[in-house]
Amino acid sequence: MARRREARRPASHRGGCAPESENALLAQRIDEFCLDAVASVSPAKVEETARRWLSKKNLDPNAPASVILLMEAFALAGYLALFSPALLGAAPIERFIRQRRADADHDGRAALDALGRASFYLIQLKSRVTPQMLSVKDMARGENLSLFDEDIPNAALGAYVATWLAPLPDGGFVALGPLTPLDAGALAEGLAFVRPGAGMSNPRRCAAAVYRHVMRHDGLRIEGLNLFPEDLLEELASVAEEDEYDDLDRLAFAFAATKKGDELEAALIREARQLAAARHLFQALTRNAISRQHGRADLAEAFSRISFIMMETLDRRAAAGSGDEDRSFESMAAEIDRAIAENRLPGEARALFDEFRRRMMASRRAAADNGPGDAELARVLQRIQALRAKTVEQGCTEQEALASAKKVAELLDRYGLSLGEVEMRDQACEGVGVDTGRQRRAPIDECVPTIALFCDCKMWMETAASGAIRYVFFGLPADVEAAHYLYDLIVVTFATETARFKNEDMTVASSARRVSTRSFQIGLAHGIGDKLKSLKVERDAANRLSTGRDLVPMKASVIEDELEKLGLSFHAKSQNRKRSVAPDAYHAGRAAGRKFEPRRGVEAA
């Protein structure tokens, strides 16, 4: 069991050694640095080693003993990886020390120096010299050493243990991480690396051999060292389950225990979609390879299903325009290659990724070949692009903007009514992300929900990596293209009408002009929103009257089904903020928004 010591209490000076209070403070700093260093080690490397040691164990994720064993394996694998040099570079501990040294104070540098000289030891716990100091024997050289540790129980005295030791300035040592008791077999495994008169030939390889033996052959247990009372064992198991069996592990176990078609499967698929992220995908690919290597075909298949669901979900999110990072298959493949080169992912991860990508591409091509109304959809999109060329790219007034909005509505309704329900449900939803470039809300943002309503889309707001506000419109392809177009159109309209208002508002004092302009824009947003809502009510009623069909609930059902496949979580944002406006400017803006009238030239586009 990995035994993590609590912060050591300063003690009074005893004997001829350095003051134990100084040892306590330095040991605490070493401990803190060491735990930070272990946390920086590649999780994939640690997991691969631990699972290889336990490959022949029949672990039960619900059994405390299995959870404790897994936690112990991860702890030992973590310290082994920390002190093991990479094939083409330094050990993680060396990189960690270099990174921390620049900002460390005097005591911090002393602790880092001690960590840099740490090594693996086989020792026998001889006797307690003081409450904070033990006498131990180095089994490789036969020398007696002083070990600063106040937590080792008397029941452990006389035992042989394996551990990593860092030297203290007074010639003593402090243990790092686990103290692993050794039975005769484990001790013999370690002593095989000892050369008479020369000490231990390869400490890192010795540690790997000893830890592997202990994990595979159920090592010695000593009360208070790695054997604890039942209530404490259950507490440790619950902590270990949280730490070592993460959500991805638990999901894989659940998939492995569920047959395809079971009612539970739908809930598991939803959970996999919600977990979808590049780092979780890479972990699933790694665990797929590790499980297959060690004969756990059931878990390998579970991780395979999870990986494919995540890739499908990430692909859908990219098509929906969600997120501003490059999450294309090409970028993820390049990231996997870098991780493999840096020993953070196994080589099999790329082959698995490529296999799943081929399946994704085949599925995408099949959907494209069977897509309904492709020619008609292309014509609708072309008409919207023609409207864009006449308005957004040349500038427009609010009247021209509304005329374009009405024309877009006619195109969408004509196309939507031409589709049967089956054809509509066969369409793949798409999305588009609109980057505002702003980190603060502006009056034009109040038009966004109305644009989505007008075009029968869903919309949500995201925060880009830069901190800027970002909007996503999601729905059927033609509706999304229309929403994107109307958003850009209203942006241009805001610029045109605001410039006109400023020219007409020159009599206002410069100190009040900013408030006046913002008030006008708020009114303009409300006026445009009012007009678009009234147009939406009119066209929906006209469609129901002329055809007996209501497109809105049909589209909403399709979009909700597709939205669930994105695995996104949404939360409502409060809009209770009250703003002061200049009444005259506000009403001028609102009136401008409500005076939209279609123009023949634009309608004829």
C-alpha positions as CSV (number, residue, x, y, z in Angstrom):
1,M,0.0,0.0,0.0
2,A,1.4,3.4,-0.9
3,R,1.9,5.2,2.4
4,R,1.9,9.0,2.2
5,R,3.3,10.6,5.2
6,E,1.5,13.6,6.8
7,A,3.4,16.8,7.2
8,R,6.1,16.2,9.8
9,R,6.0,18.1,13.1
10,P,9.1,19.9,14.1
11,A,10.9,18.1,16.9
12,S,13.5,19.0,19.5
13,H,17.2,18.5,18.9
14,R,18.3,15.0,20.0
15,G,21.7,13.3,19.8
16,G,24.6,14.4,17.6
17,C,22.6,14.8,14.4
18,A,21.4,18.0,12.9
19,P,18.3,19.4,14.7
20,E,15.4,17.2,13.9
21,S,13.2,20.3,13.4
22,E,15.4,21.3,10.5
23,N,15.2,17.7,9.1
24,A,11.4,17.9,9.5
25,L,11.1,21.1,7.6
26,L,13.4,19.9,4.8
27,A,11.7,16.5,4.7
28,Q,8.3,18.3,4.3
29,R,9.6,20.4,1.4
30,I,11.1,17.3,-0.3
31,D,7.8,15.4,0.2
32,E,5.8,18.3,-1.3
33,F,8.1,18.6,-4.3
34,C,8.1,14.8,-4.8
35,L,4.3,14.6,-4.8
36,D,4.1,17.5,-7.4
37,A,6.7,15.7,-9.5
38,V,4.8,12.4,-9.4
39,A,1.6,14.2,-10.5
40,S,3.5,15.5,-13.5
41,V,4.3,12.1,-14.8
42,S,2.5,10.9,-17.9
43,P,-0.7,9.1,-16.7
44,A,-0.7,6.9,-19.8
45,K,2.8,5.6,-19.0
46,V,1.8,4.9,-15.3
47,E,-1.4,3.3,-16.3
48,E,0.3,1.0,-18.9
49,T,2.9,-0.2,-16.3
50,A,0.3,-0.8,-13.6
51,R,-2.1,-2.7,-15.8
52,R,0.8,-4.8,-17.1
53,W,1.7,-5.8,-13.6
54,L,-1.9,-6.7,-12.8
55,S,-2.8,-8.3,-16.2
56,K,-3.3,-11.7,-14.7
57,K,-5.3,-10.5,-11.7
58,N,-9.1,-10.9,-11.8
59,L,-9.9,-7.5,-10.3
60,D,-13.4,-6.6,-9.2
61,P,-14.0,-2.9,-9.3
62,N,-16.6,-3.2,-6.5
63,A,-14.3,-5.0,-4.1
64,P,-12.2,-2.8,-1.7
65,A,-9.2,-5.2,-1.9
66,S,-9.1,-4.9,-5.7
67,V,-9.3,-1.1,-5.5
68,I,-6.6,-1.0,-3.0
69,L,-4.3,-3.2,-5.1
70,L,-4.9,-1.0,-8.1
71,M,-4.1,2.1,-6.1
72,E,-0.9,0.5,-4.9
73,A,0.1,-0.5,-8.4
74,F,-0.5,3.0,-9.7
75,A,1.6,4.5,-6.8
76,L,4.6,2.2,-7.4
77,A,4.3,2.7,-11.2
78,G,4.2,6.5,-10.7
79,Y,7.5,6.6,-8.7
80,L,9.2,4.1,-11.0
81,A,8.2,6.3,-14.0
82,L,9.4,9.5,-12.2
83,F,13.0,8.2,-11.8
84,S,13.2,6.4,-15.2
85,P,14.9,8.2,-18.0
86,A,13.2,8.4,-21.4
87,L,14.7,6.7,-24.4
88,L,15.9,10.0,-25.9
89,G,16.0,12.3,-22.8
90,A,16.2,12.9,-19.1
91,A,14.0,11.3,-16.4
92,P,10.9,13.2,-15.5
93,I,12.4,14.0,-12.1
94,E,15.3,15.8,-13.8
95,R,13.0,17.9,-16.0
96,F,10.9,18.7,-12.9
97,I,13.9,19.9,-10.9
98,R,15.1,22.1,-13.8
99,Q,11.7,23.7,-14.1
100,R,11.3,24.4,-10.4
101,R,14.8,25.5,-9.5
102,A,14.5,28.9,-11.2
103,D,11.7,30.1,-8.8
104,A,12.8,28.1,-5.7
105,D,14.1,29.8,-2.5
106,H,17.1,28.6,-0.6
107,D,15.2,25.8,1.2
108,G,13.5,24.9,-2.0
109,R,16.7,24.5,-3.8
110,A,18.1,22.3,-1.0
111,A,15.0,20.1,-1.3
112,L,15.4,19.9,-5.1
113,D,19.1,19.0,-4.7
114,A,18.1,16.1,-2.4
115,L,15.5,14.9,-4.9
116,G,18.1,15.0,-7.6
117,R,20.3,12.6,-5.6
118,A,17.5,10.2,-4.7
119,S,17.9,6.5,-5.5
120,F,16.2,3.1,-5.0
121,Y,17.2,1.1,-1.9
122,L,16.6,-2.3,-0.4
123,I,16.8,-1.7,3.4
124,Q,16.1,-3.5,6.7
125,L,14.4,-1.5,9.4
126,K,16.6,-2.2,12.4
127,S,15.5,0.0,15.4
128,R,14.1,3.3,16.4
129,V,16.9,5.7,17.7
130,T,14.6,8.7,18.4
131,P,10.9,9.3,17.9
132,Q,11.8,10.8,14.5
133,M,14.8,8.7,13.5
134,L,15.3,5.0,12.7
135,S,18.5,2.9,12.1
136,V,18.3,0.9,8.9
137,K,20.6,-1.3,7.0
138,D,21.4,-0.8,3.3
139,M,21.2,-4.4,1.9
140,A,23.3,-3.6,-1.2
141,R,26.3,-2.3,0.7
142,G,25.8,-3.6,4.2
143,E,26.0,-0.1,5.7
144,N,23.9,1.3,8.5
145,L,21.9,4.4,7.6
146,S,19.7,6.9,9.5
147,L,16.2,7.3,8.2
148,F,14.1,10.3,9.2
149,D,10.5,9.0,9.6
150,E,8.2,9.3,12.6
151,D,5.4,7.2,11.1
152,I,6.9,3.7,10.7
153,P,5.2,1.4,13.3
154,N,7.3,-0.7,15.7
155,A,5.6,-3.8,14.1
156,A,7.6,-3.1,11.0
157,L,11.0,-3.2,12.8
158,G,13.1,-6.1,11.4
159,A,11.3,-6.1,8.1
160,Y,12.9,-5.7,4.7
161,V,11.4,-2.9,2.6
162,A,12.0,-1.3,-0.8
163,T,11.8,2.4,-1.2
164,W,13.3,5.5,-2.8
165,L,15.6,7.5,-0.4
166,A,16.7,11.1,-0.7
167,P,19.8,12.3,1.3
168,L,19.6,14.9,4.0
169,P,22.4,17.4,4.8
170,D,23.4,15.6,8.1
171,G,24.0,12.3,6.3
172,G,20.6,10.8,7.0
173,F,17.8,10.0,4.5
174,V,14.1,10.6,4.0
175,A,11.9,8.0,2.2
176,L,9.9,9.1,-0.8
177,G,6.5,7.6,-1.4
178,P,5.7,3.9,-0.7
179,L,7.6,1.7,1.8
180,T,7.0,-1.7,0.2
181,P,7.6,-4.7,2.5
182,L,9.5,-7.6,0.9
183,D,9.0,-11.3,1.5
184,A,11.8,-13.7,0.7
185,G,11.0,-14.0,-3.0
186,A,10.8,-10.2,-3.5
187,L,14.0,-9.6,-1.5
188,A,15.8,-12.3,-3.6
189,E,14.5,-10.6,-6.8
190,G,16.1,-7.3,-5.6
191,L,19.4,-8.8,-4.4
192,A,20.0,-10.3,-7.8
193,F,21.0,-6.7,-8.8
194,V,23.6,-6.4,-6.1
195,R,27.2,-7.0,-6.9
196,P,29.7,-7.8,-4.1
197,G,31.7,-4.8,-3.2
198,A,30.0,-2.6,-5.8
199,G,26.5,-2.2,-4.5
200,M,23.4,-2.1,-6.6
201,S,24.2,-2.4,-10.4
202,N,21.0,-0.7,-11.8
203,P,18.7,0.8,-9.2
204,R,15.9,1.6,-11.6
205,R,15.8,-1.9,-13.1
206,C,16.0,-3.4,-9.6
207,A,12.9,-1.3,-8.6
208,A,11.0,-2.4,-11.7
209,A,11.8,-6.1,-11.0
210,V,10.9,-5.8,-7.3
211,Y,7.6,-3.9,-7.9
212,R,6.6,-6.4,-10.6
213,H,7.2,-9.3,-8.3
214,V,5.3,-7.7,-5.4
215,M,2.3,-6.9,-7.6
216,R,2.1,-10.3,-9.3
217,H,2.7,-12.4,-6.2
218,D,0.8,-10.6,-3.5
219,G,3.6,-9.2,-1.4
220,L,4.1,-9.2,2.4
221,R,1.7,-7.2,4.5
222,I,2.7,-5.4,7.7
223,E,0.1,-3.8,10.0
224,G,0.4,0.0,10.0
225,L,2.7,0.0,7.0
226,N,0.6,-1.5,4.2
227,L,-2.0,-3.4,6.2
228,F,-4.7,-1.4,7.9
229,P,-7.9,-2.0,10.1
230,E,-11.0,-2.8,8.1
231,D,-12.7,0.6,8.6
232,L,-9.6,2.4,7.4
233,L,-9.3,-0.1,4.5
234,E,-12.8,0.8,3.4
235,E,-12.0,4.5,3.7
236,L,-8.9,4.1,1.6
237,A,-10.8,2.0,-0.9
238,S,-13.4,4.7,-1.4
239,V,-10.6,7.3,-1.9
240,A,-8.8,4.9,-4.3
241,E,-11.9,4.2,-6.3
242,E,-12.4,8.0,-6.8
243,D,-8.7,8.5,-7.7
244,E,-7.8,5.3,-9.7
245,Y,-11.1,4.2,-11.2
246,D,-12.0,7.3,-13.1
247,D,-15.3,7.9,-15.0
248,L,-13.8,6.4,-18.1
249,D,-12.9,3.1,-16.3
250,R,-16.3,2.9,-14.7
251,L,-18.0,3.5,-18.0
252,A,-15.9,0.8,-19.7
253,F,-16.9,-1.7,-17.0
254,A,-20.5,-0.8,-17.4
255,F,-20.3,-1.3,-21.2
256,A,-18.6,-4.6,-20.8
257,A,-21.4,-5.8,-18.6
258,T,-24.2,-4.6,-20.9
259,K,-25.4,-6.3,-24.0
260,K,-26.1,-4.3,-27.2
261,G,-29.8,-3.4,-27.3
262,D,-30.2,-3.3,-23.5
263,E,-32.2,-0.3,-22.1
264,L,-29.1,0.6,-20.1
265,E,-27.0,1.0,-23.3
266,A,-28.7,4.3,-24.3
267,A,-27.8,5.9,-21.0
268,L,-24.2,4.7,-21.4
269,I,-24.0,6.1,-24.9
270,R,-25.2,9.5,-23.5
271,E,-22.5,9.3,-20.8
272,A,-19.8,8.5,-23.4
273,R,-20.9,11.5,-25.5
274,Q,-20.8,13.8,-22.5
275,L,-17.2,12.6,-21.8
276,A,-16.2,13.2,-25.4
277,A,-13.0,15.3,-25.4
278,A,-9.6,14.8,-27.1
279,R,-7.9,13.8,-23.8
280,H,-10.6,11.3,-22.9
281,L,-10.4,9.8,-26.4
282,F,-6.7,9.4,-26.2
283,Q,-7.1,7.7,-22.8
284,A,-9.7,5.3,-24.2
285,L,-7.5,4.4,-27.1
286,T,-4.6,3.7,-24.7
287,R,-6.7,1.6,-22.4
288,N,-8.1,-0.3,-25.4
289,A,-4.6,-1.3,-26.5
290,I,-3.5,-2.2,-22.9
291,S,-6.6,-4.3,-22.3
292,R,-6.2,-6.2,-25.5
293,Q,-2.5,-6.8,-24.8
294,H,-3.3,-8.4,-21.5
295,G,-6.2,-10.6,-22.6
296,R,-9.1,-8.5,-21.4
297,A,-11.1,-8.7,-24.7
298,D,-14.3,-7.6,-22.9
299,L,-12.7,-4.3,-21.7
300,A,-10.9,-3.8,-25.0
301,E,-14.2,-4.0,-26.8
302,A,-15.8,-1.6,-24.3
303,F,-13.0,1.0,-24.7
304,S,-13.3,0.5,-28.5
305,R,-17.0,1.3,-28.4
306,I,-16.4,4.3,-26.2
307,S,-13.6,5.6,-28.5
308,F,-15.8,5.3,-31.6
309,I,-18.7,7.1,-29.8
310,M,-16.4,9.9,-28.7
311,M,-14.9,10.3,-32.2
312,E,-18.4,10.4,-33.7
313,T,-19.4,13.0,-31.1
314,L,-16.4,15.2,-31.7
315,D,-17.0,15.0,-35.4
316,R,-20.6,16.1,-34.9
317,R,-19.5,19.0,-32.7
318,A,-17.1,20.1,-35.3
319,A,-19.9,20.0,-37.9
320,A,-22.0,22.0,-35.5
321,G,-19.4,24.7,-35.2
322,S,-19.1,24.2,-31.5
323,G,-15.7,25.2,-30.0
324,D,-13.1,27.4,-31.7
325,E,-10.2,24.9,-31.4
326,D,-9.1,22.7,-34.3
327,R,-10.6,19.3,-33.4
328,S,-10.4,17.8,-36.9
329,F,-9.3,14.2,-37.3
330,E,-6.1,15.5,-38.9
331,S,-5.2,17.7,-35.9
332,M,-6.0,14.8,-33.5
333,A,-3.9,12.4,-35.5
334,A,-0.9,14.8,-35.3
335,E,-1.4,15.2,-31.6
336,I,-1.4,11.4,-31.2
337,D,1.8,11.1,-33.2
338,R,3.5,13.7,-30.9
339,A,2.3,11.9,-27.8
340,I,3.6,8.5,-29.2
341,A,7.0,10.2,-30.0
342,E,7.1,11.5,-26.4
343,N,6.2,8.1,-24.9
344,R,2.9,9.4,-23.6
345,L,0.8,7.1,-25.7
346,P,1.4,3.5,-26.9
347,G,2.1,3.0,-30.6
348,E,-1.2,1.0,-31.1
349,A,-3.2,4.2,-30.3
350,R,-2.6,5.6,-33.8
351,A,-3.6,2.3,-35.6
352,L,-6.8,2.2,-33.6
353,F,-7.5,5.8,-34.3
354,D,-7.0,5.3,-38.0
355,E,-9.3,2.3,-38.0
356,F,-12.1,4.2,-36.3
357,R,-11.5,7.2,-38.6
358,R,-12.0,4.9,-41.7
359,R,-15.3,3.7,-40.2
360,M,-16.4,7.3,-39.6
361,M,-15.5,8.3,-43.2
362,A,-17.4,5.4,-44.6
363,S,-20.4,6.2,-42.5
364,R,-20.2,9.9,-43.6
365,R,-20.0,8.9,-47.3
366,A,-23.0,6.6,-47.0
367,A,-25.1,9.3,-45.4
368,A,-24.1,11.8,-48.1
369,D,-25.0,9.3,-50.9
370,N,-28.4,8.7,-49.3
371,G,-29.1,12.4,-48.5
372,P,-32.6,13.6,-49.7
373,G,-33.1,16.6,-51.9
374,D,-29.4,17.4,-52.5
375,A,-30.1,19.3,-55.7
376,E,-32.9,21.4,-54.2
377,L,-30.9,22.1,-51.1
378,A,-28.0,23.3,-53.2
379,R,-30.4,25.7,-55.0
380,V,-31.7,27.1,-51.7
381,L,-28.2,27.6,-50.4
382,Q,-27.2,29.3,-53.7
383,R,-30.2,31.7,-53.5
384,I,-29.1,32.7,-49.9
385,Q,-25.6,33.3,-51.1
386,A,-27.0,35.5,-53.9
387,L,-28.8,37.5,-51.2
388,R,-25.6,37.8,-49.2
389,A,-23.8,39.3,-52.3
390,K,-26.5,42.0,-52.6
391,T,-26.6,43.0,-49.0
392,V,-23.9,41.9,-46.6
393,E,-21.1,42.4,-49.0
394,Q,-22.4,45.8,-50.3
395,G,-24.0,47.2,-47.1
396,C,-27.7,47.7,-46.4
397,T,-30.3,49.6,-44.5
398,E,-32.8,48.2,-42.0
399,Q,-35.5,48.1,-44.7
400,E,-33.3,46.1,-47.1
401,A,-32.3,43.8,-44.2
402,L,-36.0,43.0,-43.5
403,A,-36.7,42.5,-47.1
404,S,-33.9,40.0,-47.3
405,A,-35.2,38.3,-44.1
406,K,-38.6,37.9,-45.7
407,K,-37.1,36.5,-48.9
408,V,-35.1,34.0,-46.8
409,A,-38.2,33.0,-44.9
410,E,-40.0,32.3,-48.2
411,L,-37.1,30.1,-49.5
412,L,-36.9,28.1,-46.2
413,D,-40.7,27.5,-46.1
414,R,-40.9,26.5,-49.7
415,Y,-38.0,24.1,-49.3
416,G,-39.2,22.7,-45.9
417,L,-42.7,22.1,-47.2
418,S,-41.3,20.2,-50.2
419,L,-39.9,17.6,-47.8
420,G,-41.8,14.7,-46.3
421,E,-41.3,14.0,-42.6
422,V,-39.1,11.0,-43.4
423,E,-36.9,13.1,-45.7
424,M,-36.6,15.8,-43.1
425,R,-35.5,13.3,-40.5
426,D,-33.0,11.9,-42.8
427,Q,-31.2,15.2,-43.1
428,A,-28.1,15.6,-40.9
429,C,-28.1,18.7,-38.8
430,E,-25.3,21.2,-39.1
431,G,-24.1,24.2,-37.2
432,V,-22.0,27.3,-37.6
433,G,-20.0,29.2,-35.0
434,V,-20.1,33.0,-35.2
435,D,-17.1,34.7,-33.5
436,T,-18.0,38.2,-32.2
437,G,-14.4,39.2,-31.3
438,R,-15.8,40.7,-28.1
439,Q,-15.5,39.7,-24.5
440,R,-18.5,41.8,-23.4
441,R,-22.1,41.7,-24.5
442,A,-23.4,44.4,-26.9
443,P,-26.9,45.4,-27.9
444,I,-26.7,43.4,-31.2
445,D,-26.5,40.2,-29.0
446,E,-30.2,40.6,-28.2
447,C,-31.0,39.8,-31.8
448,V,-29.3,36.4,-31.7
449,P,-32.1,34.4,-30.0
450,T,-34.7,36.0,-32.4
451,I,-32.6,35.1,-35.4
452,A,-32.5,31.4,-34.2
453,L,-36.3,31.5,-33.7
454,F,-37.0,33.0,-37.1
455,C,-34.9,30.4,-38.8
456,D,-36.1,27.4,-36.8
457,C,-32.6,26.8,-35.2
458,K,-31.2,26.2,-31.8
459,M,-28.6,28.6,-30.6
460,W,-26.2,28.8,-27.7
461,M,-23.4,31.0,-26.5
462,E,-19.8,29.8,-25.9
463,T,-16.7,31.4,-24.6
464,A,-13.8,31.0,-27.1
465,A,-10.2,30.2,-25.9
466,S,-9.4,33.9,-26.3
467,G,-12.3,34.8,-23.9
468,A,-14.4,36.2,-26.7
469,I,-18.2,35.6,-27.0
470,R,-19.1,33.1,-29.6
471,Y,-22.6,32.0,-30.9
472,V,-23.5,28.7,-32.5
473,F,-26.6,28.2,-34.7
474,F,-27.6,24.5,-35.0
475,G,-30.3,23.0,-37.2
476,L,-31.1,21.8,-40.7
477,P,-28.5,22.9,-43.3
478,A,-30.6,25.5,-45.1
479,D,-31.9,27.0,-41.8
480,V,-28.4,27.3,-40.4
481,E,-27.1,29.0,-43.6
482,A,-30.0,31.4,-43.3
483,A,-29.4,32.2,-39.7
484,H,-25.7,32.8,-40.4
485,Y,-26.6,35.1,-43.3
486,L,-29.2,37.1,-41.2
487,Y,-26.7,37.5,-38.4
488,D,-24.1,39.0,-40.7
489,L,-26.9,41.1,-42.3
490,I,-27.9,42.5,-39.0
491,V,-24.3,43.3,-38.1
492,V,-24.0,45.4,-41.3
493,T,-27.4,47.0,-40.6
494,F,-26.3,48.0,-37.1
495,A,-23.2,49.6,-38.6
496,T,-25.2,51.5,-41.3
497,E,-28.0,52.7,-39.0
498,T,-25.6,53.6,-36.2
499,A,-23.6,55.7,-38.5
500,R,-26.7,57.4,-39.8
501,F,-27.9,58.1,-36.2
502,K,-24.6,59.6,-35.2
503,N,-24.7,62.0,-38.2
504,E,-28.2,63.1,-37.2
505,D,-27.3,63.3,-33.5
506,M,-24.5,65.9,-33.9
507,T,-26.3,68.4,-31.6
508,V,-25.8,66.1,-28.6
509,A,-22.9,66.9,-26.3
510,S,-19.9,64.6,-26.8
511,S,-20.1,63.5,-23.2
512,A,-23.6,62.1,-23.7
513,R,-23.1,60.8,-27.3
514,R,-21.9,57.4,-26.1
515,V,-24.9,56.8,-24.0
516,S,-27.2,58.1,-26.8
517,T,-25.6,55.8,-29.4
518,R,-25.8,52.7,-27.1
519,S,-29.5,53.6,-26.3
520,F,-30.2,53.8,-30.0
521,Q,-28.6,50.4,-30.6
522,I,-30.6,48.8,-27.8
523,G,-33.8,50.2,-29.3
524,L,-32.7,49.0,-32.8
525,A,-32.2,45.5,-31.5
526,H,-35.6,45.5,-29.8
527,G,-37.3,46.8,-32.9
528,I,-35.6,44.3,-35.2
529,G,-36.6,41.5,-32.7
530,D,-40.2,42.7,-32.6
531,K,-40.5,42.7,-36.3
532,L,-38.8,39.3,-36.9
533,K,-41.1,37.8,-34.2
534,S,-44.2,39.2,-35.8
535,L,-43.1,38.0,-39.2
536,K,-42.4,34.5,-37.8
537,V,-46.0,34.3,-36.3
538,E,-47.5,35.4,-39.7
539,R,-45.5,32.9,-41.8
540,D,-46.2,30.0,-39.5
541,A,-49.9,30.7,-39.5
542,A,-49.9,31.1,-43.3
543,N,-48.1,27.7,-43.7
544,R,-50.6,25.9,-41.5
545,L,-53.5,27.5,-43.3
546,S,-52.3,26.8,-46.8
547,T,-50.9,23.3,-46.4
548,G,-52.2,22.0,-43.1
549,R,-48.7,21.2,-42.0
550,D,-46.7,22.8,-39.2
551,L,-42.9,22.7,-39.9
552,V,-41.9,24.1,-36.5
553,P,-42.6,21.1,-34.2
554,M,-41.3,18.7,-36.9
555,K,-38.0,20.5,-37.2
556,A,-37.7,20.9,-33.4
557,S,-38.0,17.2,-33.0
558,V,-35.3,16.5,-35.5
559,I,-33.0,19.1,-34.0
560,E,-33.5,17.8,-30.4
561,D,-32.6,14.3,-31.5
562,E,-29.5,15.5,-33.2
563,L,-28.6,17.9,-30.4
564,E,-28.5,15.0,-27.9
565,K,-25.8,13.3,-30.0
566,L,-23.5,16.2,-29.4
567,G,-23.2,15.3,-25.7
568,L,-23.2,19.0,-24.6
569,S,-24.4,20.4,-21.3
570,F,-26.2,23.7,-21.3
571,H,-27.1,26.1,-18.5
572,A,-29.3,29.2,-18.6
573,K,-27.7,32.6,-18.1
574,S,-29.4,35.2,-16.0
575,Q,-30.6,38.3,-17.9
576,N,-31.8,40.3,-14.9
577,R,-29.4,43.2,-15.5
578,K,-31.1,46.5,-15.8
579,R,-29.7,49.3,-18.0
580,S,-30.2,53.0,-18.2
581,V,-31.0,54.4,-21.6
582,A,-31.6,57.8,-23.1
583,P,-35.3,57.6,-23.9
584,D,-35.4,59.6,-27.1
585,A,-32.4,57.7,-28.6
586,Y,-33.9,54.3,-27.5
587,H,-37.3,55.0,-29.0
588,A,-35.7,56.3,-32.2
589,G,-33.8,53.0,-32.5
590,R,-36.9,50.9,-31.8
591,A,-39.0,52.8,-34.3
592,A,-36.3,52.3,-36.9
593,G,-36.4,48.6,-36.2
594,R,-40.2,48.4,-36.5
595,K,-40.3,50.4,-39.8
596,F,-38.8,47.6,-41.8
597,E,-40.5,47.4,-45.2
598,P,-39.5,45.0,-48.0
599,R,-38.0,46.5,-51.2
600,R,-38.8,45.1,-54.6
601,G,-35.2,45.1,-55.7
602,V,-34.1,42.8,-52.9
603,E,-37.2,40.6,-53.1
604,A,-36.5,39.9,-56.7
605,A,-33.1,38.3,-55.9
